[in-house]
Amino acid sequence: MDVAIGLVVLIGSATALAALARRFGVSEPLVLTLAGVAASYLPMVPQVHLEPEVVLLGLLPPLLYTAALRTSLVDFKDNLRTIASLSVGLVLFTTFAVALVVWWLLPVPFAAAVALGAVVAPPDAVAATAVARRTGMPRSIVTVLEDESLFNDATALVALRSAIAAMAGAVTVWQIGGDFLLAAVGGAVVGAAVAAALALLRRRITDPVLDTSVSLLAPFVAYLPAEHFHASGVIAVVTCGMILGHGAQRWQGAASRVAETTNWRTIQFILESTVFLIIGLQVRWIVEGAWHSGLDHGTLVVAAMAVLAAVMLARPVWVFTPVLVARAFGRTTEPLSHAAVVSWAGMRGVVTLAAVLLLPDSTPQLPVLKLLALVVVGGTLLAQGSSLPWLVRLLRLRGPSRAEDALAKADLLQQASTAGLAELDRRIGPNTPEPVIESLRQRLIWRSNAAWERLGRPEAELVTPTAEYRRLRVAMLGAERDAVLRVRDAGSVDYEVLQHVLAHLDLEESMIDRFDESDDERRAETLSTAAGALGCAHLDEAPASTEPPAGALACRSCLDEGLRWVHLRMCTDCGNIGCCESSIGNHADAHFRASAHPVMRSVEPGEAWRWCYVDQLLG
């Protein structure tokens, strides 16, 4: 009962603290860790000892797997060289840089110093993802940081294993190289094999509950065999997750994908929040153990600060050196601001604490080494995790634009709708009812228009047709649900039937497009794209800077017909102003059909995108 109560309090406290951190825009890892530190000194809080097996077998596989599921295999291939440099080269560089500092300052053998270097070398996937999500970094940087953090644990754990072997006896360079090769290749092979087997199995599972259950086993099914054969379980889990995530759209049902995504997001939130709280709870007993280890306190403090400095400086040295050399020879145009952010995003986390607990009890100065690892975790979370958002703002790096994302979404949905309508035309049979055909067409048109309408004036200034549809349909669904609940309370219909009807209403409500951007955010964005679109001669030839006639921002056809437009578009050939597809008149489209002028542009404030009617491309 005590264990059960402790788990409930731990998870409940972690969830509440994470929610508060999100509410006030503060770093979740930092808040949770500091809360754990404070709690560790409370008399009613029992001493918490984190077992390495709990992290390496219970926490690390699912955390890595859920991150790998969301990782783009295409982006990973594009950034493979950079990711390999950070996850292998930088980890080894940091390992030996820290080892030299520890060997110089503390009475420990070099193998033990290398072991500590391997422990503190890998930045944490959880910390990197949590901070990157909050800082609004450019997506190219976030991709590199997240992908790096998925693989660097494997390098560090292999280095740690080799250092522990060296402490126990002789170990050769060939043995270390063989371990690295087996870890990398073996882990990738096991991960790919498990992914292939699970994909084959899950193709035949149509029940979302069963499919999600298999998904929950996937990280452990990949991790355990790899570790059994002395390969890297980390690489196996990441490889398996990336392959399954990349192929899920083709062989997994939509209901299964939605259920799997929801479950893994919940698991990720609980584990991330709990992990950092547990890190804080370790502080008291680790500090007390090192303080009473017999080592001079001044030496202890100096060693802790020196190791933290070595960890934080090794990353900028490794990141900036090749960039500066390449820029000196004119071989790269990468902004130094990107390198600065990557070099400063080196927060450590739970893997470091778990790894230091793998050191054998016979390791010299073990309590001190544990404290040094703790200082690195806390110091990087505090110094780098809290200052990284400030650095991003100082360098004026531009994060993902909500408005440009909305533009890209509208363009992609337009392409999807065009393909869907073409397939509808091919599938129509002689017995297909006309109302069914019209209903399907209207659904696709409504979905595309909903995305395009987001690109104009905020809904506070103008209620668009799809916004009004959402408002009315949500109100209708609320009334429908109330009616069903009244029947349920009366007890006149079987409960299972009621559950099916309520589930149907919930599914429809969840499908209604919702937009969470505030008006202020939307006003602050500028919608623009590149000057042309790949393969579209019309966009290349059309003038990109055509301005609307002064005082003519109105659809004359709508005024003549007594209609109200939603958004306005302008023909780049003749300057005709017409209303958009969501407007009742749809006069911009009518102008194209009458004139064959292929390109129109938006004349809404802050928008600079153009559309080719002929090639159905955005520019």
DRENZAKE-237817 format. One record per residue: x, y, z of N, C-alpha, C in turn. Coordinates in steps of 0.05 Angstrom, whole numbers, plus 5000, padded with zeros to 4 digits. Atoms other than C-alpha are relative to their C-alpha. Layout:
<atoms>
XYZXYZXYZ...
</atoms>
This chain:
<atoms>
501649765000500050005000501750255000498249774999505750485016501250064972498949975027508850364947497950124982502249905017502150474913499450295005500549724993500851124950502350184991497849855009507851354935500050054970500249975028506951234861497950204991502249825006500351594860500850295006499149734993503352194896502150104981497949935018509452194851498950094973501049945027505652174785498150245001501949774997500252654810501550265003498449754996505453164834501450084975498649945025509453104770498150124979501949905020503253204727499150295007500949734992500953814768502250214995497849815004507854144766500550054971499649965028508654024692497850184988502249845009501754324680500450305008499549724991503654944721502250124983497749905016510255014683499050084972501149935026506454994617498350255001501849774997501355494642501550265001498549754997506656014659502450014981497949995020511455854601502849965011497450054988517055604646501049724992498850265007521855024631499049785018501150224985518354394653502249835014497950154986524853994666501250145024498749854979527754554708498150025024501949984978521354654750499849735015500350264988520553904762502549925016497550074986527853804781500350165025499749834975527954394830497949925020502050104981521454144860500849755014499050254988524553464870502250055020497949934981530653774903498850105026501349894975526254164952498649785015501550224987521953544966501949805014498250204989528053114980500950075029499249914974529553535042497650025020502350004983522453485070500049745017499850234983522053015130498049784993502050205006515752665106500549854973499450135026518752485038502149795004498050224997522251805039502350034981497749995017529151715010499549844974500550135025528651544936502649924987497650095014533951114903499149904972500750075028533551064827501749774991498550235009535550374804500550034970499449975029539050374736498349834982501750175016534849794711497350124995502649875003528550204722500150194977499749805021531150744676500649864973499150125025534650314624498149814988502050195011529149794618497250105001502849924997522850144642499450284988500649725009523550884622501250074973498649925024528650954567498849894974501150105025525650484514497450144992502449865009518650794514500450304993499549725006521351504516501450034973498749995026525951374457498149924978501950105021520551004419498050214992502049805007515351554424501350234986498649795015520552064401500649914972499350105026522651614344497649984981502550015016515451524320499550264986500649745011515052274307502450104984497649915014521952314275499749954970500250035029522052424200502549854990497950155011526151894166501450154977498949845022527052364107501950225011498249794988529852934151502449875012497750134988534252434187502249944979498150065022537452214121501450264990498849745010538452944100502150115019498249894979542053104166501849795011498550234989545652434174502850085009497249934994552652734172500250165026499949834976551253264225499249845024500950164978547452774269502249805009497850194993553152264266502350155014497849854987558252804283499350065029500749924973554353014345499649755018500750234983551852334369502349805004497750174997558551974359502550165006497549854996564252464351499950175024500249824977561852974402499949855026500250154975560152444454502849905008497350104994567152134449501950235008498349774994570452824449499450105028500849914973566553024512500949805021499250214982568052354544502950035009497149984993575652444540500750285010499549734989575453194554499450005030500750014972571853064620501949815015498250204987576352454634502650135008497549874993582552884631499850195024500449824977579653394679499749845026500450164976577352864729502649865008497550134994583952484724502150195012498249804990587753124738499350095028500849884975583653354797499449805023500850194979581552714833501849755000498350244998585352094858498549754989501450225012582051614809501649904976498650105025584951164753498750124975501049885024584151404682497549864989502450155009579150854666497550095014502349904985574551104721499350284991500549735010575351814695498549994973501450045026573351574625497149915004502750094994567351224655498250235007501649774993564951874686499650184975500449845024566252234620497849884982502150135016561851724584497250055013502649964986556451824637498850274994501049735003555952574628500150104972499649915028557352604553497450044985502349985018550452494522497850205010502449844994545253054522497549835000502350164995538452804542497850054980502249975020532952674491497650145011502449884988527452864539500450305005499449714995530753524560500150164974499749855025532553714489497250054987502649975012525453584464498350205015501649824984522153944522500850294996499149735003526454564514499550104972500349925028526254574438497150074994502849955005518654544438499250285010500849754987518355154483501350254990498449775007523655604453499350124973500749905027520855674382502450014982497750015017527355474348499249954971500550095028527755394272499949704999500450295001525554704253502549854993497550145008532254524222501749945024498450044976535654614290498649795018501450194983530254234328500349724989499650275012530853654279502749885007497350104994538353604290500249935029499850064971537753644366498549755008501650234992532253134372501249744988498950245011535452644324502749935013497550054986542252724357499549865027500550104973539252584426498949724999501050285002536151934400502349804999497950195005542851624383502450035018497549974985548051924429500149835025499950184977545951484488501449744993498750255008548250874449503150035001497149954999555251174440501050015029499149974972555751364513499949745015500250254985553350694540502149804991497950185009558250314496502750095011497549894988563950774519500149935030500050074972561750664591500549715005499550294997561649914582502949934996497150055005568749934554501750105023498549894978571150374611499849825025500450184978568149904663501749754996498350245006571649314629502950075004497349924996578149704630500750025030499549994971577449814705500449725012499850274990576649064715502449864989497750135012582548874670500850134974499049885024586048984605497949994978501849985023582049204544501550134977498549905023584749324474498350194984501449825018583049854423498249844981501650165018580649294377497549905013502450094986575849044430498050235002501849764998573049754439498750054973501149965027572349834364497949794992502050215005568849164359497450055014502449944984564049364414498350214986501549785014562150004377498749904974501150115025561249634311497649825006502250184993556949094343497650165010502249844990552849614380498450144978501349855021551450034319498649824980501150175021550449504266498049815011501850194988547348994311497450125009502549864991542449494341498250074976501649935024540349744272498749764988501150245012539449034246497749895017502250104983535248814306497650184998502349825002531049444303498549984974501350025026529749374229498549734998501450265001527948634237497550005017502449984983523148774294497950174987502049825014519949344255498749854977501150155022519048884194497949795011501950204989515848334237497550135011502449864989511248824274498350124978501649895022509149154209498449784986501450235012507448474179497649915018502150084982503448304241497750205001502149794996499848974248498450064975501649975025497648974175497549835002502350184998492948414195498350055024501549934977490348744258498350254993501849775006484249194247498850125025501149904975482149274320502050205012498149804989485249934346501049935028499150074973485549654417502349804998497850205003489649044396502450134987497749885013493949464350501650185019498649834981495549964405501449835021498650184981497149394452502649894989497550095012502249124403502050234999498349765001505049834396501450045027498849964974506149874471502249805006497950204996510349244468502550054983497949975020514549484409502750095011497349924991520149864446501449785016498750214984521349284493500849764983499450225018521048764438502550064984497649925014526549154402502450025019497849954982530749334463501249745012499050234985531248664499501749814983498350175016533748224441502750134993497549875006538948744422501949995023498350014976541648784493500949725006499350284995541548024498502449924983497850075018546247974438502350215001498049804995550548554466500250214978500249775018548249034412498850235015501149764986545449724427496949995000502949994998538249694452498950274993500949735007537850444443499750034970500249985029539350404369497849824989502150185009534649814361497350135004502649874995528850204393499650234981500349775017530150834353499649914971500350105028530950454287497249894996502750125002524550064300497950225000502049794998520650684319499950174975500049835024522951094259498849854976501150155023521250534209497049975003502950044996514450404240498550274996501349745003512851144244499950094971500049925028514851254171498049844983501850165017510650684144497249975010502650044988504650734190497750104982502149895016500651154141499149814978500650185022500850604089498749745009501050264992499349974129498350005026501549984975495950214193497450154995502549875002488650404198499950275014500149734988486651124214499349995029500850024972483150924279502349915017497750104985489350544301502150225003498049794998493851134285499250215021501049804981489551614325500349895029499950114973489151144385502949975009497250044993496650994383501350275007498949744995498451734379499150115027501149904975493951914437501349865024498850154978496651354481502950065004497149944997503951494467500550285010499649734989503152234479499450015030500650014972500052084546502349875016497850134987505551594564502450185001497749825001510852084542499850225021500349794980507952644585500449915028499850104973507452214647502949935007497250094995514451914640501950245001498249775000517852574623499750155026500549844975514552934682501149855024499150164977516052364730503049985002497150035001523252284708501550235012498549774990525452994723499450055030500649994971521852984790501849805015498350204988525652344807502950105001497249905000532252674787500450195024499849824978530953224838500049855027500150154975529252714892502549855006497550134995536152394884502050185013498049814993539753024904501149965029499149994971539852964980501949775006498350224992542752264987502649994984497549995016547852364931501950215012498449794988550253024961501249915027499050094973550752725031502149784997498050215004554552115005502750114992497549895009559752534970501350185021499049824979560353035027501549855022498750164979562252485075501849784989498350215013566752105027502950015010497249974990573152355061501750184982498549825017575252795002499750295010500049724992577153515017497750154986502449875010570853945009500750214978499249815020574654484970500649864974499450155024577253974921497449904987502550105010570253694915498550214984501449785013567254374897501450074974498549935024572854534848499649794978500450215019572153854814497350024987502749985010564653944807499850234980500149775019565354634775501649954975498250055023571054404730498749804981501350205017567153794704497750134986502249875013561054224691501050194978498949825021565254734654501149854976499050165022568654194613497749894982502350105015561953904593498850224983501449785014559054584574501850124978498249885020565354804535500749814978499250205020566754154498498150024976502050005022560354224457500550244981499449785018561754934430502549964984497550045014568854744413499649814977500450205021566554134374498250114978501949905020560754494339501250234984499149765014564255144321502549954983497450045015571054874298499549934971500450065029568654534233498550224985501649785014563755104218501950234993498249775005569155644225502149924979498050095020574155234184498650004972501450015026568955114129499450284990500649725009566955854128502650144991497549875008574356054123500749924972499450095027574955644059497650034981502349955017568155864033498449754993501450255007565155164037497349975014502650014987559055324079498950285004501449744994553955874088498249985025501650034976551055604152500350235019499749774982549456184199501349925026498850054974553656224261498049995023502150014980547256344300498949725004501050284997544955634285502049835016497950154985551655354309500050085030500049914973551055774372497849875016502250134986544255484390500549715004499450284998546354774375502149955022497850044981552654864417499150055029501049944973548655124477497849815009502250184994543154604474501149735009498750254991546854074515499049925027501050084973542253934574500249705004499950294992543453274610497649935016502450084986538052864642500249725013500350244985535852194668502049784991498150205009540551764625502650035014497549964985546552084659499849895028500350104973543851924728499849695000500250295002542051214707502749874994497450115008548851104675502050005023498149994978552751324736499449795021500750224982548950814777500949734990499050255011551650274731502949955008497250044992558750394758500149805023499950204979560849804802500750135027499549894973561349904877503050035006497149994995568949794873501350244986498949765014569750434831501150205020498949804981574550914867498450265000501449754997571151534895497249994987502750035013564251274872498050215010501949794991560151754917500650284987499249755012564152344888499250014970500750015029563052114816497050034996502949975002555652064829499250305004500549714996555652784855500750164975499249865024559453024794497949974978502050055021554352704748497450165007502349854991548753024789500350304994499449725005552053714784499850064971500249965028552553644709497150014991502950015007545153464703498750265009501249764989542954034749501150254987498849765010547854534722499250064971500849955028546154434648497150064998502949935000538654434662499650295009500449734989539355074702501350214982498649795015544555454661499250004971500750015029543055214590497049994995502850025004535855014597498450255004501449754994533755674627500850234981499049785016538056124582499749954970500350055029536855774515497850164987501949825013530356144501501050294997498949725002533856804516502050024977498150005022539456614468498750004973501550015026534556444412498950284994501149735004531257124422502250204994497849825005537957484425501149984972499050055027540157174359497950054979502349945018533357354329499549774980500750235016532356654303497049984997502850015007525756554270499049715003501250274996521755954295497949944979502150075020516255594257497850225000502049805003511356104230497249864998502750125000504155924246498650074973501449925024501856324186501149854976498950145023506656004137499249705002500950274997504755324166497149984990502850005010497455504152499950014970499949985029499255694081500849734988499150265010503055044070497849795003502250194996497254654100497850034979502149955019492254994054500949904972499050095025496654843994499949694998500050295000497454114013497249884999502850095001490054024027498850044973501049965027488554323960500949784981499050225016492953813926498649745006501350244992489853253966497150004990502849995008482753493950499849964969500050035029484453533875500349704993499750295005486852803877497549855008502450134991480752603917497650044981502249955019475852933868500549854974499450165025479452603809499349715004500750284994478751923843497049965002502950014999471452073857498849984972501050015027470252203783500549734987499450265012473551543765498349785012501450214986469551143816496950024997503049975002462551413801498949794980501250205017458250863773497250094991502749935011451550873736497950015022502050014979447850723801500750175024499349834978451351223845498150235002501949784997446151703873501350274998499049735003447252433855500450145026499549864974446252683927502549905014497550104988451952223949502450134988497849885014456552503896500350295009499949724992454753223914500950035028499249984972455653093988503049965003497150054999462652813977501550244989498749775011464553393933500050245019500249784982462053903983501849965025498350054977465853564040502950084994497349945007472453624003500450304996499849715005471054343981499950145027500249874974469054534052502649985015497550044985475454234081502250184988497949835012479954604031499450305006500749724994476155264041500650075028499549954971476855194116502950085004497249944997484455194108500750274987499449755013484555774058498950245015501249774985480056204101501750095023498249934978485256194156502150204992497849835010489856604112499250294998500949725003485657234113499750145026500449844976482957704165499249825024500850164977482057434236497049975002502950064998475357114251498650205018501349804983474157664303499050234982500849795018473658154244497949904980501850105021469857704196499449705005500850274996465957064208499949864974499850155025467756574153497949785000502150225001462856034128500849765016499250244985466955464157500050055030500149944972467655824224497149995010502850014992460155914226499049715000500850285000459255184207500949865026498950124976463754974265498350085024501549904977459955414314497349865002502750114999453155164294500049695004499950304998455154424287500749915028499350074973458454414355497650045019502549964984452054714385498049784996501950225007447854194349500849745014499150254988452253634374499650005031500649984972451553894445497149935007502950064996443953874439499549714995500450285006444253184408501049825023498950164978448652924465498150035024501849964977443953224517497549824997502450165005438052864484500649705006499250284995441752194486500449955029499550034972443752304558497349995016502650014987436452434577498849724997501050275005434651764545501549805018498450184983440351434583499050015029500949974972438051724650497249885005502750124997430951474636500249705000499750295000433650774627498349854980501850125019429350634566501549864976498550125022434950414518502549855012497850154990440349894527502650175001497749834995446850194554502149974978498150045021451249884500499350164975500949845023447050214446500550295004499449724994447650874481502950074997497249955002455150814485500950034971499349985028455650694410499150274988501049755011451351304395501750245010498449784989455351754442502850004988497450025013461851494412499950124972500449895027459151684343500050305001500149714997457652394367502850115007497349914993464552454399501950004976498350025023467952224336499550234980500649785019464252734293501050265011499149754988465853294342503150024998497149995001473253104343501050054972499249955027473353144267499650284990500449735008470953854264502550165004497549854999476754304248499950225022499849794980478954734307502650154997497649835004483855304305500650145026499349904974487655504366501850255000498349775001491556104341498450255009501449754992489756764374500250204978500049795020488157374333502650165000497449854998494457724359502249854985498050155014498757154334499750014970500550005029495457154266500650284988499449735011496157914258503050044999497149964999503557864276501549864978498750165020505057364221499850134972500149925028506757514148500049754983500350245017504557014096501550054974498549985025509556924040501349744994498650245009512956384000502250084981497949945019518556323950498750134975501049855023517956723885498649824981501450175019515856123844499649735012500550274991513655403850501449814980498550195016517654813824498349904977501450115023515454633754497650164990502349845008510355193745501050254984499149785016512055653687498250255004501949774997505856083700500850175024499249854977508256273770502750134995497449885006515356393745499750254983500449785018512756863691498250225011501949804990507357213731501550215018498749804983509357873765499449955029500350064971510457753839499250255016500349764984509758483860497650174991502349845010503358703825498450095024501549884978499659173872497250064991502849945008492059263873499750304996500549725004489359923848499250145026500649864975488760453902497050045003502949974994481960453935498249814986501750195015479559853894499949735013500150264986479859313947497149925005502850104998472859053933499449834976500950175022469658523891497650144986502149855014465558923840497649824994502250195006461558303821498249965024501650044975459458193893498350255006501549764995457458923899497650034981502249995020453358883835497849805006502050214995449858243857499050015029500949984973448858463929501049785018498950224984453357913958502250115018497849934981458457914014502349814996497750185004465457654003501349945026498550094976469957294052502950124998497449895005476957434024500250084970499749905027479457783961502649904987497750095016484157543906500250194976499649825022487157933848501549854977498750115023489057703778502650154995497549875004496357843766500450104971499849905028495257943691498550264996501649775007489658453690499250175025500649854976488858663763497149985009502750044992481658423769499849905029500450094972479358363841497549835001502350184997474857773857500149865027500350134973472357393918501049724998498750264998475256733941497949774998501750245003472456023938498049975022501950024977469156084006497850204998502149805003465156683983497849894982502350115015458256573954500450034970499749955029459956873886502449854988497650145010466856543879500950144974499549855025468457093828502949984990497250035009476056993827500249754982500050255016474956283801498550054974501549945024469756543752501650174980498349845017474657053726502049834985498150175014479756513711498649844978501450165021474656093673499350184976500749825022472656703632502450114985497749875012479556993619502349824994497850195002484256393625502650125011497649894987489056843664500749815023499550234983492656303704500650065030499049954973495356653767498550225013501249794983491957033822501750025026498649964974494757313887498150105020501749904979491857473954500650305004499649714994490758213970499250055029500649964971489258094044502550125013497749874986493658504092502149795009497850174991500458174103500449754985499850255015499557634051501450054973498549975025504257533991500149744985499950255014502456853964498350024974501450015026500056693893499249714995501150265006496156113864499749974970500350065028496455793795497649814996502450165005489655543772500649764982499450215020492655133715501449765012498350224989497954733752499249935029500850044972494454773821502450005018497549984984500955013853500150285013499749764984502655533905502750124996497449875004508056053897500150275015
</atoms>
